[in-house]
Amino acid sequence: MEYQETLPRRGVSRKEMLKRVARFKKLKGSDGGLPDSKMPGCERILYNVIGFQPPKTERGGKQSPVGVKAARMAAIKISEGFNLGYCRARPGKGPMLPGPGAPSGKTSAASSSTST
């Protein structure tokens, strides 16, 4: 039985492929833009690698999940339903995430932080 491909193939030039390559050492981060960015214990740097483009209208609390600043700093500026970002924080610091037993259901995400 012969295998038949169901997805179309297309050739991609090196130049076209490099438009979709992000080098970690060249990423630019942002330390603000989210409501909790300046809260004690929430200090971190957000790196927008792929996507996370700002919404067409930013008002009424509507903003990119990586914040106003980082949304404009994507290494690969696409809006195709896939996003990738990194958060860099000192141990015990980082974004506020839901957690059981914390006031208002929020707790610092120490476990998702990386040391600098």
Chimera marker file (.cmm) of the C-alpha trace (Angstrom):
<marker_set name="trace">
<marker id="1" x="0.000" y="0.000" z="0.000" r="1" g="1" b="0" radius="0.5"/>
<marker id="2" x="1.426" y="3.322" z="-1.019" r="1" g="1" b="0" radius="0.5"/>
<marker id="3" x="1.340" y="6.239" z="1.448" r="1" g="1" b="0" radius="0.5"/>
<marker id="4" x="-0.435" y="9.330" z="0.202" r="1" g="1" b="0" radius="0.5"/>
<marker id="5" x="0.324" y="12.736" z="1.714" r="1" g="1" b="0" radius="0.5"/>
<marker id="6" x="-2.640" y="14.776" z="2.865" r="1" g="1" b="0" radius="0.5"/>
<marker id="7" x="-0.818" y="18.032" z="3.619" r="1" g="1" b="0" radius="0.5"/>
<marker id="8" x="0.493" y="20.053" z="0.715" r="1" g="1" b="0" radius="0.5"/>
<marker id="9" x="4.243" y="20.655" z="0.505" r="1" g="1" b="0" radius="0.5"/>
<marker id="10" x="5.786" y="23.913" z="-0.475" r="1" g="1" b="0" radius="0.5"/>
<marker id="11" x="9.370" y="24.994" z="-0.769" r="1" g="1" b="0" radius="0.5"/>
<marker id="12" x="10.625" y="27.742" z="1.511" r="1" g="1" b="0" radius="0.5"/>
<marker id="13" x="13.685" y="29.845" z="0.764" r="1" g="1" b="0" radius="0.5"/>
<marker id="14" x="16.363" y="30.358" z="3.420" r="1" g="1" b="0" radius="0.5"/>
<marker id="15" x="15.502" y="34.067" z="3.560" r="1" g="1" b="0" radius="0.5"/>
<marker id="16" x="11.815" y="33.279" z="4.115" r="1" g="1" b="0" radius="0.5"/>
<marker id="17" x="12.653" y="30.675" z="6.785" r="1" g="1" b="0" radius="0.5"/>
<marker id="18" x="14.946" y="33.077" z="8.684" r="1" g="1" b="0" radius="0.5"/>
<marker id="19" x="11.996" y="35.474" z="9.099" r="1" g="1" b="0" radius="0.5"/>
<marker id="20" x="10.625" y="32.815" z="11.483" r="1" g="1" b="0" radius="0.5"/>
<marker id="21" x="13.820" y="32.275" z="13.491" r="1" g="1" b="0" radius="0.5"/>
<marker id="22" x="14.346" y="33.950" z="16.865" r="1" g="1" b="0" radius="0.5"/>
<marker id="23" x="17.772" y="33.939" z="18.544" r="1" g="1" b="0" radius="0.5"/>
<marker id="24" x="17.512" y="33.857" z="22.330" r="1" g="1" b="0" radius="0.5"/>
<marker id="25" x="20.478" y="36.205" z="22.800" r="1" g="1" b="0" radius="0.5"/>
<marker id="26" x="18.771" y="38.808" z="20.605" r="1" g="1" b="0" radius="0.5"/>
<marker id="27" x="15.414" y="38.806" z="22.415" r="1" g="1" b="0" radius="0.5"/>
<marker id="28" x="14.358" y="42.076" z="24.015" r="1" g="1" b="0" radius="0.5"/>
<marker id="29" x="12.406" y="41.918" z="27.238" r="1" g="1" b="0" radius="0.5"/>
<marker id="30" x="10.022" y="44.235" z="29.047" r="1" g="1" b="0" radius="0.5"/>
<marker id="31" x="9.474" y="44.635" z="32.775" r="1" g="1" b="0" radius="0.5"/>
<marker id="32" x="6.109" y="46.326" z="32.562" r="1" g="1" b="0" radius="0.5"/>
<marker id="33" x="2.807" y="46.584" z="30.815" r="1" g="1" b="0" radius="0.5"/>
<marker id="34" x="0.673" y="44.236" z="32.922" r="1" g="1" b="0" radius="0.5"/>
<marker id="35" x="-1.506" y="45.294" z="35.860" r="1" g="1" b="0" radius="0.5"/>
<marker id="36" x="0.677" y="43.422" z="38.393" r="1" g="1" b="0" radius="0.5"/>
<marker id="37" x="4.062" y="44.354" z="36.868" r="1" g="1" b="0" radius="0.5"/>
<marker id="38" x="5.067" y="46.733" z="39.660" r="1" g="1" b="0" radius="0.5"/>
<marker id="39" x="3.549" y="44.804" z="42.580" r="1" g="1" b="0" radius="0.5"/>
<marker id="40" x="6.062" y="43.600" z="45.193" r="1" g="1" b="0" radius="0.5"/>
<marker id="41" x="6.982" y="39.999" z="44.473" r="1" g="1" b="0" radius="0.5"/>
<marker id="42" x="5.782" y="40.173" z="40.869" r="1" g="1" b="0" radius="0.5"/>
<marker id="43" x="8.917" y="41.656" z="39.339" r="1" g="1" b="0" radius="0.5"/>
<marker id="44" x="9.882" y="39.866" z="36.131" r="1" g="1" b="0" radius="0.5"/>
<marker id="45" x="10.943" y="40.371" z="32.541" r="1" g="1" b="0" radius="0.5"/>
<marker id="46" x="8.662" y="39.151" z="29.755" r="1" g="1" b="0" radius="0.5"/>
<marker id="47" x="10.091" y="38.031" z="26.422" r="1" g="1" b="0" radius="0.5"/>
<marker id="48" x="7.692" y="37.920" z="23.497" r="1" g="1" b="0" radius="0.5"/>
<marker id="49" x="9.132" y="35.437" z="21.005" r="1" g="1" b="0" radius="0.5"/>
<marker id="50" x="6.291" y="34.497" z="18.640" r="1" g="1" b="0" radius="0.5"/>
<marker id="51" x="3.009" y="36.311" z="18.177" r="1" g="1" b="0" radius="0.5"/>
<marker id="52" x="1.259" y="37.991" z="21.128" r="1" g="1" b="0" radius="0.5"/>
<marker id="53" x="0.517" y="40.979" z="18.921" r="1" g="1" b="0" radius="0.5"/>
<marker id="54" x="-1.341" y="43.890" z="20.507" r="1" g="1" b="0" radius="0.5"/>
<marker id="55" x="-5.108" y="43.906" z="19.897" r="1" g="1" b="0" radius="0.5"/>
<marker id="56" x="-6.371" y="46.388" z="17.323" r="1" g="1" b="0" radius="0.5"/>
<marker id="57" x="-8.076" y="48.347" z="20.109" r="1" g="1" b="0" radius="0.5"/>
<marker id="58" x="-6.423" y="48.567" z="23.529" r="1" g="1" b="0" radius="0.5"/>
<marker id="59" x="-8.935" y="49.983" z="25.969" r="1" g="1" b="0" radius="0.5"/>
<marker id="60" x="-11.278" y="48.812" z="28.663" r="1" g="1" b="0" radius="0.5"/>
<marker id="61" x="-8.678" y="46.371" z="30.006" r="1" g="1" b="0" radius="0.5"/>
<marker id="62" x="-8.196" y="44.656" z="26.640" r="1" g="1" b="0" radius="0.5"/>
<marker id="63" x="-4.505" y="43.987" z="26.037" r="1" g="1" b="0" radius="0.5"/>
<marker id="64" x="-2.028" y="41.344" z="24.938" r="1" g="1" b="0" radius="0.5"/>
<marker id="65" x="-1.332" y="38.595" z="27.524" r="1" g="1" b="0" radius="0.5"/>
<marker id="66" x="2.326" y="39.695" z="27.676" r="1" g="1" b="0" radius="0.5"/>
<marker id="67" x="1.483" y="43.329" z="28.333" r="1" g="1" b="0" radius="0.5"/>
<marker id="68" x="1.457" y="46.537" z="26.344" r="1" g="1" b="0" radius="0.5"/>
<marker id="69" x="5.236" y="46.894" z="25.995" r="1" g="1" b="0" radius="0.5"/>
<marker id="70" x="6.227" y="43.289" z="25.293" r="1" g="1" b="0" radius="0.5"/>
<marker id="71" x="3.434" y="42.892" z="22.709" r="1" g="1" b="0" radius="0.5"/>
<marker id="72" x="5.273" y="45.335" z="20.476" r="1" g="1" b="0" radius="0.5"/>
<marker id="73" x="8.613" y="43.559" z="20.893" r="1" g="1" b="0" radius="0.5"/>
<marker id="74" x="7.887" y="40.158" z="19.327" r="1" g="1" b="0" radius="0.5"/>
<marker id="75" x="10.909" y="38.595" z="17.663" r="1" g="1" b="0" radius="0.5"/>
<marker id="76" x="8.559" y="36.918" z="15.164" r="1" g="1" b="0" radius="0.5"/>
<marker id="77" x="5.612" y="39.209" z="14.484" r="1" g="1" b="0" radius="0.5"/>
<marker id="78" x="2.780" y="36.917" z="13.449" r="1" g="1" b="0" radius="0.5"/>
<marker id="79" x="-0.852" y="36.530" z="14.372" r="1" g="1" b="0" radius="0.5"/>
<marker id="80" x="-1.657" y="32.954" z="13.394" r="1" g="1" b="0" radius="0.5"/>
<marker id="81" x="-3.116" y="31.444" z="16.555" r="1" g="1" b="0" radius="0.5"/>
<marker id="82" x="0.223" y="30.358" z="18.040" r="1" g="1" b="0" radius="0.5"/>
<marker id="83" x="2.207" y="32.338" z="20.597" r="1" g="1" b="0" radius="0.5"/>
<marker id="84" x="5.369" y="31.757" z="22.612" r="1" g="1" b="0" radius="0.5"/>
<marker id="85" x="6.794" y="33.874" z="25.388" r="1" g="1" b="0" radius="0.5"/>
<marker id="86" x="9.165" y="33.537" z="28.315" r="1" g="1" b="0" radius="0.5"/>
<marker id="87" x="9.080" y="34.987" z="31.795" r="1" g="1" b="0" radius="0.5"/>
<marker id="88" x="12.355" y="35.582" z="33.634" r="1" g="1" b="0" radius="0.5"/>
<marker id="89" x="12.175" y="36.175" z="37.377" r="1" g="1" b="0" radius="0.5"/>
<marker id="90" x="14.241" y="35.669" z="40.508" r="1" g="1" b="0" radius="0.5"/>
<marker id="91" x="13.274" y="32.697" z="42.695" r="1" g="1" b="0" radius="0.5"/>
<marker id="92" x="10.085" y="33.469" z="44.625" r="1" g="1" b="0" radius="0.5"/>
<marker id="93" x="9.125" y="36.284" z="42.262" r="1" g="1" b="0" radius="0.5"/>
<marker id="94" x="7.030" y="36.255" z="39.107" r="1" g="1" b="0" radius="0.5"/>
<marker id="95" x="3.492" y="36.568" z="37.780" r="1" g="1" b="0" radius="0.5"/>
<marker id="96" x="0.395" y="36.247" z="39.914" r="1" g="1" b="0" radius="0.5"/>
<marker id="97" x="-1.386" y="32.973" z="39.206" r="1" g="1" b="0" radius="0.5"/>
<marker id="98" x="-4.516" y="31.419" z="40.697" r="1" g="1" b="0" radius="0.5"/>
<marker id="99" x="-3.798" y="29.219" z="43.674" r="1" g="1" b="0" radius="0.5"/>
<marker id="100" x="-5.793" y="27.539" z="46.441" r="1" g="1" b="0" radius="0.5"/>
<marker id="101" x="-5.797" y="29.212" z="49.840" r="1" g="1" b="0" radius="0.5"/>
<marker id="102" x="-4.312" y="32.498" z="48.645" r="1" g="1" b="0" radius="0.5"/>
<marker id="103" x="-6.184" y="35.781" z="49.190" r="1" g="1" b="0" radius="0.5"/>
<marker id="104" x="-8.524" y="36.368" z="46.250" r="1" g="1" b="0" radius="0.5"/>
<marker id="105" x="-7.270" y="33.092" z="44.765" r="1" g="1" b="0" radius="0.5"/>
<marker id="106" x="-3.929" y="34.635" z="43.773" r="1" g="1" b="0" radius="0.5"/>
<marker id="107" x="-0.434" y="33.518" z="44.667" r="1" g="1" b="0" radius="0.5"/>
<marker id="108" x="3.062" y="34.248" z="43.408" r="1" g="1" b="0" radius="0.5"/>
<marker id="109" x="4.255" y="31.701" z="40.861" r="1" g="1" b="0" radius="0.5"/>
<marker id="110" x="7.640" y="30.937" z="42.404" r="1" g="1" b="0" radius="0.5"/>
<marker id="111" x="7.681" y="27.482" z="40.847" r="1" g="1" b="0" radius="0.5"/>
<marker id="112" x="7.505" y="28.898" z="37.319" r="1" g="1" b="0" radius="0.5"/>
<marker id="113" x="10.345" y="31.354" z="37.845" r="1" g="1" b="0" radius="0.5"/>
<marker id="114" x="13.904" y="31.018" z="36.650" r="1" g="1" b="0" radius="0.5"/>
<marker id="115" x="16.876" y="32.472" z="38.455" r="1" g="1" b="0" radius="0.5"/>
<marker id="116" x="18.940" y="35.226" z="36.919" r="1" g="1" b="0" radius="0.5"/>
<link id1="1" id2="2" r="1" g="1" b="0" radius="0.2"/>
<link id1="2" id2="3" r="1" g="1" b="0" radius="0.2"/>
<link id1="3" id2="4" r="1" g="1" b="0" radius="0.2"/>
<link id1="4" id2="5" r="1" g="1" b="0" radius="0.2"/>
<link id1="5" id2="6" r="1" g="1" b="0" radius="0.2"/>
<link id1="6" id2="7" r="1" g="1" b="0" radius="0.2"/>
<link id1="7" id2="8" r="1" g="1" b="0" radius="0.2"/>
<link id1="8" id2="9" r="1" g="1" b="0" radius="0.2"/>
<link id1="9" id2="10" r="1" g="1" b="0" radius="0.2"/>
<link id1="10" id2="11" r="1" g="1" b="0" radius="0.2"/>
<link id1="11" id2="12" r="1" g="1" b="0" radius="0.2"/>
<link id1="12" id2="13" r="1" g="1" b="0" radius="0.2"/>
<link id1="13" id2="14" r="1" g="1" b="0" radius="0.2"/>
<link id1="14" id2="15" r="1" g="1" b="0" radius="0.2"/>
<link id1="15" id2="16" r="1" g="1" b="0" radius="0.2"/>
<link id1="16" id2="17" r="1" g="1" b="0" radius="0.2"/>
<link id1="17" id2="18" r="1" g="1" b="0" radius="0.2"/>
<link id1="18" id2="19" r="1" g="1" b="0" radius="0.2"/>
<link id1="19" id2="20" r="1" g="1" b="0" radius="0.2"/>
<link id1="20" id2="21" r="1" g="1" b="0" radius="0.2"/>
<link id1="21" id2="22" r="1" g="1" b="0" radius="0.2"/>
<link id1="22" id2="23" r="1" g="1" b="0" radius="0.2"/>
<link id1="23" id2="24" r="1" g="1" b="0" radius="0.2"/>
<link id1="24" id2="25" r="1" g="1" b="0" radius="0.2"/>
<link id1="25" id2="26" r="1" g="1" b="0" radius="0.2"/>
<link id1="26" id2="27" r="1" g="1" b="0" radius="0.2"/>
<link id1="27" id2="28" r="1" g="1" b="0" radius="0.2"/>
<link id1="28" id2="29" r="1" g="1" b="0" radius="0.2"/>
<link id1="29" id2="30" r="1" g="1" b="0" radius="0.2"/>
<link id1="30" id2="31" r="1" g="1" b="0" radius="0.2"/>
<link id1="31" id2="32" r="1" g="1" b="0" radius="0.2"/>
<link id1="32" id2="33" r="1" g="1" b="0" radius="0.2"/>
<link id1="33" id2="34" r="1" g="1" b="0" radius="0.2"/>
<link id1="34" id2="35" r="1" g="1" b="0" radius="0.2"/>
<link id1="35" id2="36" r="1" g="1" b="0" radius="0.2"/>
<link id1="36" id2="37" r="1" g="1" b="0" radius="0.2"/>
<link id1="37" id2="38" r="1" g="1" b="0" radius="0.2"/>
<link id1="38" id2="39" r="1" g="1" b="0" radius="0.2"/>
<link id1="39" id2="40" r="1" g="1" b="0" radius="0.2"/>
<link id1="40" id2="41" r="1" g="1" b="0" radius="0.2"/>
<link id1="41" id2="42" r="1" g="1" b="0" radius="0.2"/>
<link id1="42" id2="43" r="1" g="1" b="0" radius="0.2"/>
<link id1="43" id2="44" r="1" g="1" b="0" radius="0.2"/>
<link id1="44" id2="45" r="1" g="1" b="0" radius="0.2"/>
<link id1="45" id2="46" r="1" g="1" b="0" radius="0.2"/>
<link id1="46" id2="47" r="1" g="1" b="0" radius="0.2"/>
<link id1="47" id2="48" r="1" g="1" b="0" radius="0.2"/>
<link id1="48" id2="49" r="1" g="1" b="0" radius="0.2"/>
<link id1="49" id2="50" r="1" g="1" b="0" radius="0.2"/>
<link id1="50" id2="51" r="1" g="1" b="0" radius="0.2"/>
<link id1="51" id2="52" r="1" g="1" b="0" radius="0.2"/>
<link id1="52" id2="53" r="1" g="1" b="0" radius="0.2"/>
<link id1="53" id2="54" r="1" g="1" b="0" radius="0.2"/>
<link id1="54" id2="55" r="1" g="1" b="0" radius="0.2"/>
<link id1="55" id2="56" r="1" g="1" b="0" radius="0.2"/>
<link id1="56" id2="57" r="1" g="1" b="0" radius="0.2"/>
<link id1="57" id2="58" r="1" g="1" b="0" radius="0.2"/>
<link id1="58" id2="59" r="1" g="1" b="0" radius="0.2"/>
<link id1="59" id2="60" r="1" g="1" b="0" radius="0.2"/>
<link id1="60" id2="61" r="1" g="1" b="0" radius="0.2"/>
<link id1="61" id2="62" r="1" g="1" b="0" radius="0.2"/>
<link id1="62" id2="63" r="1" g="1" b="0" radius="0.2"/>
<link id1="63" id2="64" r="1" g="1" b="0" radius="0.2"/>
<link id1="64" id2="65" r="1" g="1" b="0" radius="0.2"/>
<link id1="65" id2="66" r="1" g="1" b="0" radius="0.2"/>
<link id1="66" id2="67" r="1" g="1" b="0" radius="0.2"/>
<link id1="67" id2="68" r="1" g="1" b="0" radius="0.2"/>
<link id1="68" id2="69" r="1" g="1" b="0" radius="0.2"/>
<link id1="69" id2="70" r="1" g="1" b="0" radius="0.2"/>
<link id1="70" id2="71" r="1" g="1" b="0" radius="0.2"/>
<link id1="71" id2="72" r="1" g="1" b="0" radius="0.2"/>
<link id1="72" id2="73" r="1" g="1" b="0" radius="0.2"/>
<link id1="73" id2="74" r="1" g="1" b="0" radius="0.2"/>
<link id1="74" id2="75" r="1" g="1" b="0" radius="0.2"/>
<link id1="75" id2="76" r="1" g="1" b="0" radius="0.2"/>
<link id1="76" id2="77" r="1" g="1" b="0" radius="0.2"/>
<link id1="77" id2="78" r="1" g="1" b="0" radius="0.2"/>
<link id1="78" id2="79" r="1" g="1" b="0" radius="0.2"/>
<link id1="79" id2="80" r="1" g="1" b="0" radius="0.2"/>
<link id1="80" id2="81" r="1" g="1" b="0" radius="0.2"/>
<link id1="81" id2="82" r="1" g="1" b="0" radius="0.2"/>
<link id1="82" id2="83" r="1" g="1" b="0" radius="0.2"/>
<link id1="83" id2="84" r="1" g="1" b="0" radius="0.2"/>
<link id1="84" id2="85" r="1" g="1" b="0" radius="0.2"/>
<link id1="85" id2="86" r="1" g="1" b="0" radius="0.2"/>
<link id1="86" id2="87" r="1" g="1" b="0" radius="0.2"/>
<link id1="87" id2="88" r="1" g="1" b="0" radius="0.2"/>
<link id1="88" id2="89" r="1" g="1" b="0" radius="0.2"/>
<link id1="89" id2="90" r="1" g="1" b="0" radius="0.2"/>
<link id1="90" id2="91" r="1" g="1" b="0" radius="0.2"/>
<link id1="91" id2="92" r="1" g="1" b="0" radius="0.2"/>
<link id1="92" id2="93" r="1" g="1" b="0" radius="0.2"/>
<link id1="93" id2="94" r="1" g="1" b="0" radius="0.2"/>
<link id1="94" id2="95" r="1" g="1" b="0" radius="0.2"/>
<link id1="95" id2="96" r="1" g="1" b="0" radius="0.2"/>
<link id1="96" id2="97" r="1" g="1" b="0" radius="0.2"/>
<link id1="97" id2="98" r="1" g="1" b="0" radius="0.2"/>
<link id1="98" id2="99" r="1" g="1" b="0" radius="0.2"/>
<link id1="99" id2="100" r="1" g="1" b="0" radius="0.2"/>
<link id1="100" id2="101" r="1" g="1" b="0" radius="0.2"/>
<link id1="101" id2="102" r="1" g="1" b="0" radius="0.2"/>
<link id1="102" id2="103" r="1" g="1" b="0" radius="0.2"/>
<link id1="103" id2="104" r="1" g="1" b="0" radius="0.2"/>
<link id1="104" id2="105" r="1" g="1" b="0" radius="0.2"/>
<link id1="105" id2="106" r="1" g="1" b="0" radius="0.2"/>
<link id1="106" id2="107" r="1" g="1" b="0" radius="0.2"/>
<link id1="107" id2="108" r="1" g="1" b="0" radius="0.2"/>
<link id1="108" id2="109" r="1" g="1" b="0" radius="0.2"/>
<link id1="109" id2="110" r="1" g="1" b="0" radius="0.2"/>
<link id1="110" id2="111" r="1" g="1" b="0" radius="0.2"/>
<link id1="111" id2="112" r="1" g="1" b="0" radius="0.2"/>
<link id1="112" id2="113" r="1" g="1" b="0" radius="0.2"/>
<link id1="113" id2="114" r="1" g="1" b="0" radius="0.2"/>
<link id1="114" id2="115" r="1" g="1" b="0" radius="0.2"/>
<link id1="115" id2="116" r="1" g="1" b="0" radius="0.2"/>
</marker_set>
